[in-house]
Amino acid sequence: MEKKEILELLIDWNFWTKEQFTGTLRNELLTEIERKSKSKEIIIITGARRTGKSTIILQYLKNKIDAGIKKENILIINFEDPRFRNLDLGLLNKIYELYMTEIKTNSGEQYVVLDEVQVVDGWEKFARYLHENRRIHVFVTGSSSKLLSSEYSTVLAGRHMDTEVYPLSFKEYLEFKGISINSNLDMIAKRHTIKKELKEYIRMGGFPKVTLEEEERNKKEILYTYYRDIIIKDVTVRYKIKDIQKLEELAKYYMTNVSAPNSYNRIKNIFGMSLDTVERYSSYIESTYMLFFIKKFSYSLKEQVLNPRKVYALDTGLRNTVAFSFSEDYGRLVENVVFMHLRREYTDIYYWKNETQKEVDFIINENNKVSLAIQVCWDMSNESTRKREVEGLVAAMETYSIKEGFILTDDIEEEIEMDDKKIFVEPIWKWLLT
């Protein structure tokens, strides 16, 4: 690429000559990135497409500019700009040298953002060079969890801190809708509005642009575009998939069966695919953050591998746009929302089931010790359902010596005491906000 082409492209993405659109603030994420950036390590921000990774970085940089950082000391390179040709390490070095000679001032802290970097082979070497030799604040964003695979981590070992960006949490969703919750009293006073919005959140999800869009048809079209971009750009193109139809069938099957256990052997028989293909395609989809798989909890790794895994979608709106829907799906969607709320804080999330078929939806493992057990039951009005949920939770609490457990439901709030154990029954809308 010629010098003039590169400069024109960079000007469009940077603050040098114009303001950049920074959207609605996501303060909790901004606080997290600000805290991690003080470490002076490379900050890697990953997450699915359109979850707001690039916008968060722009918000962070706008704060820096407002605090006195010179605009010319910030370089943003968006590698998904279609005007880039022959992206490789050589072009990356050329872009940076051009920036240094034509734009960069002679003093002050410097910030470099490598946006959607997964399309550039060797990016990790360049990021390390900037970090070590130039002492620059380096930010990397990408739409693949593979950004931190072993090949990259070897080069970046001990030099990075990571943040995952998801669609809006329910609290963020309310803020985007102009509903602020400043206290418990405030939450109780607005409970009818909150409960109404929760149903919409479950139906259409929490992608930022979708949340701000008012037209129903546009929401659905946007979500379907997101789905197609993930399937085509992040899976088909990246992993050179030839049988796109089988890939889509598998993705839609998983989306339809959220919150349910699935085994590779059963799926291979349904679709007439080899076991290896099912495993590979599932792994590819998971790497885009569109789907998450959790294992049955056991201290035996063999048992974890042999048992079916439960699948959850990144976003219930995305799921509802592409999946086959059934009347009994609502409880599964609520469970999916609870999973994504947990996923923002915990990485070791499992389901649990014992020999007598007693089950718990979520078990949290921290430092090789079970710390939390949660049941999700939207409707506990049926006595047999209530009995099943409580007995399953108590069985897990006894097995792992947990004193407290949770049952999340529609609108019931109570405490159940059993010997030395306590179960908190709590409305999901309140739990999501507290």
Buried (B, 14 or more C-beta within 10 A) or exposed (E): BEEEEBBEBBEEBBBBEEEBEBBBBBEEBBEBBEEBBEEBBBBBBBBBBBBBBBBBBBBBBBBBBEEEBBBBBBBBBBBBBEEBEEBEBEBBEBBBEBBEEEBBEEEEEBBBBBBBBBBBEEBBEBBBBBBEEEEBBBBBBBBBBBBBEEEBBEBBEEBBBBBBBBBBBBBBBBBBBEBEBEEEEEBEEBBEEBBEBBEEBBEBBBBBBBBEBEEEEEBBBBBEEBBEBBBBBBBBEBBEBEEEEBBBBBBBBBBBBBBEBBEBEEBBEEBEBEEEBBBBBBEBBBBBBBBBBBBBBBEEEEEBEEBBBBBBBBBBBBBBBBBEEEEEBBBBBBBBBBBBBBBEEBEBBBBBBEEEEBBBBBBBBEEEEBEBBBBBBBBBEEEEBBEBBBEBBBBBBEBBEBEEBBBBBBBBEEEBEEEEBEBBBBBBBBBBBE
